Amino acid sequence: MKGVFAAIRLSFRAVLRSKIRSALTVLGILIGVAAVVIVVALGNAVRDQVMGEISTFGANTIYIVPQDNRASGVKDSTRTKLTEDDATAIAHDATSVSDVTPMSSTRAQLVVGDKNYSTTLFGIAEAYFSIMNDVVDRGLPFSPTELRTKAKVIILGETVRAELFGNEDGIGAYVRVGPYPFRVVGILKKKGQSPFGEDQDDRVLLPIGTFRTRIMPSSQNRVQVIVIGRRSDSQMAPLLRNCYRPPSQQERS
C-alpha cells in the first residue's frame, strides 16, 4: 500500500514540475473526447433526419406495378393488368403483409371560383393512410360509406389547400375536377419535401372507386399500382410467395 501512495505522490510532483506539458496533455484528451462526442451526436442526428424523411413517404412499403409480358425473350406490347381483386388476394394470402391498398394517379386541374391549380390526384383505399404514414390534420378521413359508394369527396394536401383557399381551411367547400364537384372533407398534415425534392403536400386524395368512375374510367376494377405495407419483422423474399398468379389470356389481350 505504501508503494501505491508513493507512486501517487511522485505522479503529482511530476505534474506540478511540468505544468504546461500537463495542461496540454489534459487539453488534448478533452479535445479528443469532445470530438468523438460531437461526431457521434452528428451521426445520430443525420440518421434520425433521414429516417424521419423516409417515414414521411412510407417505410416498409413495397410497390407492385404491371410488368411487360415477354415471349422468347422479346417484350410484348401488352401488360399484365392489376385489379382490386389482386390487392384483396395479397391481403388475404400473404401472412407477412400488414396492409394493402390499390392506387391510381393522374394530373388534373382543380377549380374553386376564379382560382385553379394543377396537381396530382391519387385514388386510394382506406389502408393507404397507415401504409404511407399520412394523417388527416383537419377534417376527417374517408368513411367506409364514402369509399363503398364512390362518393365525390376529396382530401387536400397543404400546398393545394393554400393555393385554392388561401388562409381558409376549405373544409366543406366544393372543388371542381373536370365536370364534377367534389366536397373537401379533410386536409392532410404537412409533410414538406421528400428526400428526392418532391413536394409531398402537392397532392389530392380521393376514393379509388371514385377515381375509377369519375376521373379515369376503367373496367374490371383495374388499378395502376398496389402498395403493400409489410410487417417490420418480415422478410421480403417470401412475402408474395403464395400470391403470384400468371396473367390470364384476357389480361394479355
C-alpha positions as CSV (number, residue, x, y, z in Angstrom):
1,M,0.0,0.0,0.0
2,K,2.9,2.3,0.8
3,G,4.2,1.8,-2.7
4,V,0.9,2.9,-4.2
5,F,0.8,6.1,-2.2
6,A,4.5,6.8,-3.1
7,A,3.7,6.3,-6.8
8,I,0.8,8.8,-6.5
9,R,3.0,11.4,-4.8
10,L,5.6,11.0,-7.5
11,S,2.9,11.4,-10.2
12,F,1.6,14.6,-8.6
13,R,5.2,16.0,-8.2
14,A,5.9,15.3,-11.9
15,V,2.7,17.0,-12.9
16,L,3.5,20.1,-10.8
17,R,7.0,20.3,-12.2
18,S,5.8,20.3,-15.8
19,K,2.6,22.4,-15.6
20,I,2.5,23.4,-19.3
21,R,3.1,19.9,-20.6
22,S,0.4,18.5,-18.2
23,A,-2.1,21.2,-19.2
24,L,-1.5,20.5,-22.9
25,T,-2.0,16.7,-22.3
26,V,-5.3,17.3,-20.5
27,L,-6.4,19.7,-23.2
28,G,-5.6,17.1,-25.9
29,I,-7.6,14.5,-24.0
30,L,-10.6,16.9,-23.7
31,I,-10.5,17.8,-27.3
32,G,-10.3,14.2,-28.4
33,V,-13.3,13.2,-26.2
34,A,-15.3,16.2,-27.3
35,A,-14.6,15.4,-31.0
36,V,-15.8,11.8,-30.5
37,V,-19.0,13.0,-28.7
38,I,-19.7,15.6,-31.5
39,V,-19.2,13.1,-34.3
40,V,-21.4,10.5,-32.7
41,A,-24.1,13.2,-32.0
42,L,-24.0,14.4,-35.6
43,G,-24.2,10.9,-36.9
44,N,-27.3,10.2,-34.8
45,A,-28.9,13.4,-35.8
46,V,-28.3,12.7,-39.5
47,R,-29.7,9.2,-39.1
48,D,-32.8,10.4,-37.3
49,Q,-33.4,13.0,-40.0
50,V,-33.0,10.5,-42.8
51,M,-35.3,8.0,-41.1
52,G,-37.8,10.8,-40.5
53,E,-37.8,11.7,-44.2
54,I,-38.1,8.1,-45.2
55,S,-41.1,7.6,-42.9
56,T,-43.0,10.5,-44.5
57,F,-43.5,8.6,-47.7
58,G,-43.9,5.2,-46.1
59,A,-41.4,2.8,-44.6
60,N,-41.6,-0.9,-45.1
61,T,-43.6,-0.5,-48.3
62,I,-43.5,-2.5,-51.5
63,Y,-44.9,-1.2,-54.8
64,I,-46.3,-3.7,-57.3
65,V,-46.6,-2.4,-60.8
66,P,-47.7,-4.1,-64.1
67,Q,-44.9,-5.8,-66.0
68,D,-44.4,-6.2,-69.7
69,N,-45.1,-9.7,-71.0
70,R,-42.2,-11.4,-72.7
71,A,-42.3,-14.2,-75.3
72,S,-39.0,-15.9,-76.2
73,G,-37.1,-13.0,-74.7
74,V,-39.0,-10.4,-76.7
75,K,-41.0,-7.8,-74.9
76,D,-44.7,-7.9,-75.8
77,S,-46.7,-4.7,-76.3
78,T,-49.3,-5.8,-73.7
79,R,-49.0,-5.8,-69.9
80,T,-50.5,-7.8,-67.1
81,K,-53.3,-5.8,-65.6
82,L,-53.7,-5.2,-61.8
83,T,-57.1,-5.1,-60.2
84,E,-58.5,-4.5,-56.7
85,D,-59.0,-8.3,-56.5
86,D,-55.3,-8.7,-56.7
87,A,-54.9,-6.4,-53.7
88,T,-57.6,-8.4,-51.8
89,A,-55.8,-11.7,-52.6
90,I,-52.5,-10.4,-51.3
91,A,-54.0,-9.1,-48.1
92,H,-55.7,-12.5,-47.6
93,D,-52.9,-14.8,-48.5
94,A,-49.7,-13.1,-47.6
95,T,-49.1,-13.5,-43.9
96,S,-46.2,-11.0,-43.7
97,V,-48.4,-8.2,-45.0
98,S,-49.9,-5.7,-42.6
99,D,-52.0,-3.6,-45.0
100,V,-52.6,-3.4,-48.8
101,T,-54.1,-0.6,-50.9
102,P,-54.7,-0.3,-54.6
103,M,-53.7,3.1,-56.0
104,S,-54.0,5.0,-59.3
105,S,-53.0,8.6,-60.0
106,T,-53.1,11.3,-62.7
107,R,-52.7,15.0,-63.1
108,A,-55.8,17.2,-63.1
109,Q,-56.9,20.8,-62.9
110,L,-58.8,21.8,-59.7
111,V,-61.1,24.9,-59.8
112,V,-62.6,26.9,-57.0
113,G,-64.3,30.1,-58.1
114,D,-61.8,32.1,-60.1
115,K,-58.8,30.1,-58.8
116,N,-57.4,26.9,-60.5
117,Y,-54.5,24.7,-59.7
118,S,-52.9,21.7,-61.4
119,T,-51.9,18.9,-59.1
120,T,-51.8,15.1,-58.8
121,L,-54.9,13.1,-57.9
122,F,-54.4,9.8,-56.1
123,G,-57.2,7.2,-55.9
124,I,-56.7,5.2,-52.7
125,A,-58.3,2.8,-50.3
126,E,-58.6,3.0,-46.5
127,A,-55.3,1.3,-45.8
128,Y,-53.4,4.0,-47.6
129,F,-53.2,6.2,-44.6
130,S,-51.5,3.6,-42.3
131,I,-49.1,2.4,-45.1
132,M,-47.9,5.8,-46.2
133,N,-48.0,7.4,-42.7
134,D,-50.5,10.0,-43.8
135,V,-52.5,11.9,-41.1
136,V,-55.6,14.0,-41.7
137,D,-54.8,17.1,-39.7
138,R,-58.1,18.8,-40.1
139,G,-61.5,17.3,-41.0
140,L,-61.9,13.5,-41.4
141,P,-60.6,10.7,-43.5
142,F,-62.9,8.9,-45.9
143,S,-65.6,6.9,-44.2
144,P,-66.3,3.3,-45.1
145,T,-69.6,4.5,-46.7
146,E,-67.9,7.1,-48.8
147,L,-65.4,4.5,-50.0
148,R,-68.1,2.0,-50.8
149,T,-70.5,4.3,-52.5
150,K,-67.7,6.1,-54.6
151,A,-68.7,9.4,-53.1
152,K,-67.4,12.7,-54.7
153,V,-65.2,13.6,-51.7
154,I,-61.5,14.7,-51.6
155,I,-58.7,15.3,-49.1
156,L,-56.3,18.1,-49.9
157,G,-52.6,18.4,-49.3
158,E,-51.5,21.6,-47.6
159,T,-50.0,23.1,-50.8
160,V,-53.2,22.5,-52.7
161,R,-55.3,24.0,-49.9
162,A,-53.2,27.1,-49.7
163,E,-53.3,27.6,-53.5
164,L,-57.1,27.2,-53.6
165,F,-58.3,28.6,-50.3
166,G,-55.5,30.9,-49.0
167,N,-56.0,31.4,-45.2
168,E,-59.2,29.3,-45.1
169,D,-59.1,25.6,-44.4
170,G,-61.6,24.8,-47.1
171,I,-63.4,22.0,-45.1
172,G,-66.9,21.5,-46.5
173,A,-66.2,23.6,-49.6
174,Y,-66.6,22.2,-53.2
175,V,-63.8,21.9,-55.7
176,R,-64.5,21.2,-59.3
177,V,-62.5,18.4,-61.1
178,G,-63.5,18.2,-64.7
179,P,-67.3,18.4,-64.8
180,Y,-67.7,17.0,-61.2
181,P,-67.9,19.0,-57.9
182,F,-66.1,17.3,-55.0
183,R,-66.6,18.2,-51.4
184,V,-63.5,18.7,-49.3
185,V,-63.7,16.5,-46.2
186,G,-60.1,16.8,-44.9
187,I,-56.7,18.4,-45.0
188,L,-53.5,16.3,-44.8
189,K,-50.9,17.0,-42.2
190,K,-48.0,18.9,-43.8
191,K,-45.0,16.7,-44.7
192,G,-42.7,19.0,-46.7
193,Q,-40.2,17.9,-49.3
194,S,-39.3,14.3,-49.8
195,P,-35.6,13.2,-49.9
196,F,-35.9,13.5,-53.7
197,G,-37.0,17.1,-53.6
198,E,-40.7,16.4,-54.3
199,D,-43.4,18.5,-52.6
200,Q,-45.3,15.8,-50.7
201,D,-48.1,18.3,-49.9
202,D,-48.9,19.0,-53.6
203,R,-51.5,16.2,-53.9
204,V,-55.1,15.3,-53.5
205,L,-56.7,12.0,-52.3
206,L,-60.0,10.5,-53.3
207,P,-61.6,7.1,-53.0
208,I,-60.2,4.6,-55.6
209,G,-63.8,3.8,-56.8
210,T,-64.5,7.5,-57.3
211,F,-61.2,7.8,-59.2
212,R,-62.1,4.9,-61.4
213,T,-65.6,6.1,-62.3
214,R,-65.2,9.9,-62.3
215,I,-61.5,10.7,-63.2
216,M,-60.1,7.8,-65.2
217,P,-62.9,5.4,-66.1
218,S,-61.6,1.8,-66.3
219,S,-63.2,-1.6,-66.4
220,Q,-62.8,-4.7,-64.3
221,N,-61.7,-2.7,-61.2
222,R,-58.2,-2.1,-62.8
223,V,-55.6,-0.1,-60.9
224,Q,-52.2,1.2,-61.7
225,V,-50.3,0.2,-58.6
226,I,-50.7,-2.0,-55.5
227,V,-48.9,-0.7,-52.4
228,I,-48.1,-3.2,-49.6
229,G,-47.2,-2.4,-46.0
230,R,-45.1,-5.3,-44.7
231,R,-44.6,-6.2,-41.1
232,S,-41.3,-4.9,-39.7
233,D,-40.1,-8.4,-38.8
234,S,-41.0,-10.0,-42.2
235,Q,-38.6,-11.0,-44.9
236,M,-39.2,-9.5,-48.4
237,A,-38.4,-12.7,-50.4
238,P,-41.3,-14.9,-49.1
239,L,-43.7,-12.0,-48.8
240,L,-45.6,-12.7,-52.0
241,R,-44.7,-16.4,-52.4
242,N,-48.3,-17.6,-52.4
243,C,-49.8,-14.6,-54.1
244,Y,-48.4,-14.8,-57.6
245,R,-50.7,-15.8,-60.4
246,P,-49.8,-16.0,-64.1
247,P,-51.7,-13.5,-66.3
248,S,-54.8,-14.8,-67.9
249,Q,-55.4,-14.8,-71.6
250,Q,-57.9,-12.0,-71.2
251,E,-55.3,-9.8,-69.5
252,R,-52.8,-10.5,-72.2
253,S,-55.2,-9.4,-74.9
